[in-house]
Amino acid sequence: MVKQTTLALLALAASISSHQANASYAKGNPLTYVDPSGKVAYVNVSGNNITIVLPIVFQGGTWDQQQAMAGAITDAWNGQFGQYNVQTTVVNGSTLTTPVNTIQIDPGQSDALGLSRVYGDAMSGKWFAKPTRTCGLDYAHEAGHLMGLGDHPGTNQIMDDITTTPTVTGDDITSIINSPVNIITHEH
């Protein structure tokens, strides 16, 4: 499985450039169609094996803080969720010529507007260097937004806006696969 997943990840990373070149993220016409939310993940579906590449440009913060955020995302979003075996990788988006997510890292734990967040109108957000939830769950939750998921209050799962439990469900993965903000490839 590791070899197949690694090959799928490499194929997906290689396809990022080809998707940008033909503007498939905008139905081949970037002047007419745009990604309405701006958020993006690259998802490869091979049966029940799902590979997610989440390109993020971190602005600000230290290298260690950036790595802790990426690690919190991969810790929460890798594993068996319902019927899906999921491998998620956060990649440095600064070297890509494709749509990427940009996250500003601010010092501290919160500000007058509240917790870490992803802005609804762009592929950007503001994350705080010190998480307010255990295990950096703030970052894993916000990564869910980058992959097209909304908040699910009262569920005590990863997209519950106040949860302290990093529970990803098969329904979360199905929603990511079906999200119009993501670029999906299918392997047969």
Long-range contacts (C-beta under 8 A, 24 or more apart in sequence): 1-49, 1-85, 4-46, 4-49, 5-49, 5-51, 5-87, 8-44, 8-46, 8-49, 8-51, 8-187, 9-44, 9-51, 9-53, 9-87, 9-89, 11-44, 11-185, 11-187, 12-42, 12-43, 12-44, 12-51, 12-53, 12-185, 13-42, 13-53, 13-91, 15-42, 15-185, 16-42, 16-53, 16-55, 16-96, 16-98, 16-183, 17-97, 17-98, 19-98, 19-183, 20-97, 20-98, 20-99, 24-183, 25-98, 25-99, 25-183, 35-99, 35-180, 35-181, 36-180, 36-181, 37-120, 37-121, 37-123, 37-148, 37-181, 38-99, 38-121, 38-122, 38-123, 38-124, 38-181, 39-101, 39-118, 39-123, 39-145, 39-146, 39-147, 39-148, 39-181, 40-99, 40-100, 40-101, 40-123, 40-146, 40-181, 40-182, 40-183, 41-146, 41-147, 41-148, 41-176, 41-181, 41-182, 41-183, 42-182, 42-183, 42-185, 43-176, 43-177, 43-182, 43-183, 43-184, 43-185, 44-184, 44-185, 44-186, 44-187, 45-177, 45-184, 45-185, 45-186, 45-187, 46-186, 46-187, 46-188, 48-83, 48-84, 48-85, 49-84, 49-85, 49-87, 50-84, 50-85, 50-86, 50-87, 50-173, 50-176, 50-177, 51-86, 51-87, 51-88, 51-89, 52-77, 52-86, 52-87, 52-88, 52-89, 52-147, 52-176, 53-88, 53-89, 53-91, 54-88, 54-89, 54-90, 54-91, 54-101, 54-143, 54-146, 54-147, 55-90, 55-91, 55-92, 55-93, 55-96, 55-98, 55-99, 55-100, 55-101, 56-90, 56-91, 56-92, 56-93, 56-100, 56-101, 56-102, 56-103, 56-146, 57-92, 57-93, 57-94, 57-100, 57-101, 57-102, 57-103, 58-103, 58-105, 59-102, 59-103, 59-104, 59-105, 60-104, 60-105, 60-106, 61-105, 61-129, 62-129, 65-105, 65-129, 66-105, 68-136, 68-139, 69-103, 69-105, 69-127, 69-136, 69-139, 71-136, 72-131, 72-135, 72-136, 72-137, 72-138, 72-139, 72-140, 73-139, 73-140, 73-143, 75-135, 75-136, 75-140, 75-166, 76-135, 76-137, 76-140, 76-143, 76-158, 76-166, 76-168, 77-140, 77-143, 77-168, 79-168, 81-168, 81-169, 81-170, 81-172, 81-173, 82-169, 82-170, 82-171, 82-173, 82-174, 83-170, 84-170, 84-173, 84-174, 86-168, 86-173, 90-143, 99-123, 101-125, 101-146, 103-127, 103-142, 105-129, 116-142, 117-142, 118-142, 118-145, 118-146, 133-163, 133-164, 134-164, 135-166, 137-163, 137-164, 137-165, 137-166, 140-166, 144-172, 147-176, 147-179, 147-181, 147-182, 148-175, 148-176, 148-179, 148-180, 148-181, 148-182, 149-175, 149-176, 149-179
